[in-house]
Amino acid sequence: MAGSTTFAFRAMDLSGVASAGEVEADSKAQVTEQLRQRGLIVLDVSEKASPLNVEDFFKRFKSVDMRELAVFSRQFATLVSSGMPMLRALHTLEEQTQDELIKEAAAGLRSDIEAGSTLEQAMSRHPQVFDRLYRAMIRSGEESGRLDEALDRIAYQVEKTDALRRQVKSALMYPALVFGFAAVVLIAIVAFVIPVFAKIFKELGEENGESAALPLPTQVCVTASEVLTGYWFILVPFIAISAFAFLRWKKTDTGREAWTRFTLRIPFKIGDVIQKVALARWSRTFSGAVSAGVPMLQAIKLTGETAGNVVIEQAMEDVYSSAKRGGSLAAPIQAHAIFPPMVGHMVSVGEETGQLEHMMSKVADFYEAEVDAKVKALTALLEPVMIVFVGGIVGFIVIAMYMPMFSIYEKIR
């Protein structure tokens, strides 16, 4: 069958006997229809994984555009609330979105729903686009019959998360570009300029019959140049292997915890900014999950897992244990240093008044404003630090290169 795809299915007959197999078809809906014609009750239909090609390999490292996902969620909510049929709404969204991952996911959702899946089940097959919290909020919306409201909350959640991420990225872009450009210039100087001076010093020393050692700063620069130009074939693989090993280590439980705790202690207010970003994301996620009707224990668990900070994740495990025993949420939160006292008080008030999601939303607004102010202050601090750092290195190299010239000139006189 030209252009057909292989689908794996699970089904059972009227007597309850289960069966599984594979079938060639153009869509999941066609597979479902074929199985029904055979008198089978369809349990699950999924596309069989094909051999990994180059395009699929690189797609694994591609992340979804959060702004496009927010637009997708907002439009989805509008279409559902207008009464448009689900399949037509997904077809419309598939045509409108610009992000390839979301476009493919929308097509997959439409195909799965045609095959009898719920929206949450269909989304679970696209975890790269729809994370666990997203799917949990969708499931709550489906179960309560308020899918449009759930999608509105999701869109608001994604918009706030994306705004926070863009805010931090845009603030750090300038320092990163300056440091990157400075590093390239310094490498070029060490690799190409210093060898020229070293050759000149050697020739001048031979002409004047001098074999005295170069001044210490000059020796440092010349040695660095010789190492970089003479052993680059060792340095480059060493740096690449070290970076790979570090990334692998950071993905382990021990590495994640050690790295997270280290980042929280970085001086110059950087650790403070990282903490406030994590708190803003955590409180916004918690508020969104609770307001969407996600059961409290599940909301706590999902919030910890999606916080992006292992310290908060460990704290939420204690909160989960307390809530499971019937205890309060505020007590374990107040026991962890990652949460400032204000957070514990706000959670306590939210529990007592029954407005936890409102209080958590206020906490998120506060820390998002704090992140804005802290990032601006950090950027203002980094600019003079960068100037002093880059200027100091360049000045050291210039002085180091001229010191031997002054020495030779004095001896010639």
NORJODA-V949805 format. One record per residue. SS is DSSP state (2 for helix, 1 for strand, 0 for the rest). PSI is psi in whole degrees, 0 to 359 (999 if undefined). OMEGA is omega in radians with two decimals (none if undefined). Layout:
SS,PSI,OMEGA  SS,PSI,OMEGA
//
This chain:
0,117,-3.05  0,132,3.10  0,7,-3.12  0,164,-3.10  1,150,3.09  1,127,3.13  1,139,3.02  1,139,-3.10  1,156,2.96  1,134,-3.10  1,175,3.03  1,154,-3.14  0,183,-3.05  0,339,3.11  0,357,3.10  0,7,3.13  0,124,-3.10  1,151,3.08  1,157,3.13  1,157,-3.14  1,195,-3.14  1,150,3.14  1,145,3.10  1,131,3.12  1,171,3.14  0,335,-3.10  0,167,3.11  2,326,3.11  2,322,3.12  2,322,3.09  2,314,3.14  2,316,-3.14  2,318,3.12  2,317,-3.12  2,323,3.11  2,322,3.11  2,334,3.10  0,5,3.10  0,24,-3.12  0,149,3.04  1,119,-3.04  1,128,3.08  1,318,-3.11  1,141,3.06  1,126,3.14  1,148,3.14  1,131,-3.13  0,135,-3.12  0,132,3.11  0,162,3.11  0,137,-3.07  0,122,3.05  0,179,-3.05  2,318,-3.12  2,316,3.11  2,325,3.14  2,314,-3.12  2,335,3.10  2,334,3.13  0,332,-3.09  0,1,-3.14  0,135,-3.14  0,155,-3.11  0,145,3.09  0,114,-3.07  2,325,3.12  2,318,3.10  2,323,3.12  2,322,3.09  2,317,3.11  2,317,3.11  2,314,-3.11  2,318,-3.13  2,316,3.12  2,322,3.11  2,316,3.13  2,318,-3.14  2,316,-3.12  2,320,3.14  2,316,-3.13  2,335,3.12  0,352,3.13  0,8,3.13  0,137,3.11  0,146,-3.04  2,313,-3.08  2,321,3.12  2,320,3.11  2,316,3.14  2,323,3.10  2,319,3.10  2,316,3.14  2,322,3.12  2,323,-3.12  2,333,-3.03  2,328,-3.04  0,148,-3.13  0,342,-3.10  0,126,-3.06  2,322,-3.14  2,318,3.13  2,323,3.12  2,315,3.11  2,321,3.13  2,319,3.13  2,319,3.10  2,320,3.11  2,321,3.10  2,315,-3.13  2,317,-3.13  2,318,-3.12  2,319,-3.14  2,324,3.04  2,328,-3.13  0,358,3.05  0,3,3.13  0,155,2.97  0,167,-3.13  2,319,-3.14  2,320,3.09  2,320,3.13  2,321,3.14  2,332,-3.13  0,342,3.10  0,0,3.12  0,61,-3.07  0,340,3.14  0,336,-3.14  0,313,-3.07  0,107,-3.11  0,179,-3.04  2,322,3.13  2,317,3.11  2,313,-3.08  2,324,3.13  2,320,3.11  2,324,3.08  2,316,-3.14  2,319,3.10  2,319,3.11  2,320,3.12  2,316,-3.09  2,328,-3.12  2,353,-3.09  0,17,3.14  0,55,-3.10  2,322,-3.13  2,321,3.11  2,320,3.11  2,318,3.13  2,324,3.07  2,316,3.12  2,320,3.12  2,315,-3.13  2,317,3.12  2,318,3.12  2,312,-3.11  2,320,3.13  2,315,3.14  2,318,3.12  2,317,3.14  2,319,3.13  2,319,3.13  2,316,3.14  2,316,-3.14  2,325,3.14  2,314,-3.14  2,317,-3.12  2,315,-3.11  2,325,3.14  2,326,-3.09  2,354,-3.10  2,315,-3.11  2,309,3.09  2,321,-3.14  2,318,3.13  2,318,-3.13  2,314,3.13  2,321,3.12  2,315,3.12  2,319,3.12  2,320,3.13  2,318,3.12  2,316,3.14  2,316,-3.13  2,319,3.09  2,319,3.12  2,319,3.12  2,313,-3.11  2,323,-3.05  2,328,-2.99  2,328,-3.07  2,312,-3.10  2,320,3.09  2,326,3.10  2,314,3.12  2,321,-3.14  2,320,3.11  2,319,3.12  2,316,3.14  2,319,-3.13  2,316,-3.14  2,318,3.12  2,321,3.12  2,321,3.13  2,321,-3.13  2,325,-3.10  0,5,3.11  0,26,-3.13  0,138,3.09  0,18,-3.10  0,151,-3.13  0,150,3.10  0,157,3.06  0,153,-3.06  2,312,3.12  2,321,3.13  2,320,3.10  2,320,3.11  2,313,-3.12  2,316,-3.13  2,318,3.11  2,317,3.10  2,320,3.12  2,318,-3.13  2,320,3.11  2,317,-3.10  2,318,-3.10  2,331,-3.07  2,338,-3.07  0,29,-3.13  2,328,-3.12  2,344,3.03  2,320,-3.10  2,315,-3.08  2,309,3.08  2,324,3.13  2,315,3.12  2,317,-3.13  2,316,-3.14  2,320,3.12  2,318,3.12  2,318,3.12  2,316,3.14  2,321,3.12  2,316,3.14  2,320,3.10  2,317,3.13  2,322,-3.10  2,339,3.12  2,344,3.10  0,160,-3.14  2,316,3.13  2,316,-3.12  2,317,3.14  2,315,-3.12  2,314,-3.12  2,317,-3.11  2,318,3.14  2,316,3.14  2,326,3.08  2,314,-3.11  2,328,3.14  2,344,-3.13  0,6,3.13  0,132,-3.12  0,188,-3.12  0,32,3.08  0,4,-3.13  2,316,3.11  2,324,3.12  2,318,3.12  2,317,3.14  2,319,3.12  2,316,-3.10  2,326,3.05  2,316,3.13  2,319,3.13  2,321,3.12  2,316,3.14  2,317,-3.13  2,311,-3.09  2,324,3.10  2,320,3.12  2,316,-3.14  2,315,3.13  2,316,-3.13  2,319,-3.12  2,316,-3.12  2,316,-3.11  2,335,3.13  0,355,3.11  0,13,3.08  0,131,3.12  0,142,-2.97  2,313,-3.12  2,319,3.12  2,322,3.12  2,318,3.12  2,314,-3.11  2,314,-3.14  2,321,3.14  2,318,3.10  2,318,-3.09  2,332,-3.10  0,8,-3.10  0,333,-3.12  0,13,-3.13  0,117,-3.03  2,331,3.12  2,316,3.09  2,322,3.11  2,317,3.11  2,323,3.11  2,321,-3.13  2,336,3.03  2,321,3.07  2,322,3.10  2,319,3.12  2,315,3.14  2,319,3.14  2,315,-3.13  2,325,3.13  2,328,3.12  0,357,-3.10  0,9,3.13  0,185,-3.11  0,164,3.05  0,329,-3.02  2,322,-3.05  2,307,3.11  2,330,3.10  2,318,3.14  2,340,-3.12  0,349,-3.10  0,131,-3.06  0,339,-3.13  0,335,-3.14  0,120,3.05  0,159,-3.10  2,325,-3.12  2,322,-3.11  2,314,3.12  2,319,3.13  2,318,-3.14  2,319,3.11  2,319,3.13  2,315,3.12  2,320,3.13  2,321,3.09  2,317,-3.08  2,326,-3.07  2,352,-3.10  0,20,-3.12  0,48,-3.08  2,316,-3.12  2,325,3.12  2,316,3.13  2,318,3.13  2,326,3.07  2,321,3.09  2,320,3.08  2,317,3.14  2,317,3.12  2,318,-3.12  2,312,-3.07  2,332,3.03  2,321,3.05  2,321,3.10  2,318,3.11  2,318,3.12  2,313,-3.12  2,317,-3.11  2,321,-3.13  2,319,3.09  2,318,3.11  2,321,3.14  2,318,3.11  2,317,3.11  2,327,3.12  2,323,-3.06  2,330,-3.09  2,307,3.09  2,328,3.10  2,318,3.12  2,318,-3.13  2,314,-3.13  2,317,-3.10  2,307,-3.11  2,316,3.13  2,322,3.13  2,315,-3.14  2,314,3.13  2,317,3.12  2,320,3.10  2,316,-3.12  2,317,-3.13  2,312,3.14  2,318,-3.14  2,324,-3.12  2,333,-3.10  2,341,-3.12  2,314,3.12  2,327,3.12  2,317,3.11  2,320,-3.13  2,314,-3.14  2,321,3.14  2,319,3.13  2,321,-3.12  2,326,3.10  2,321,3.12  0,999,none
//
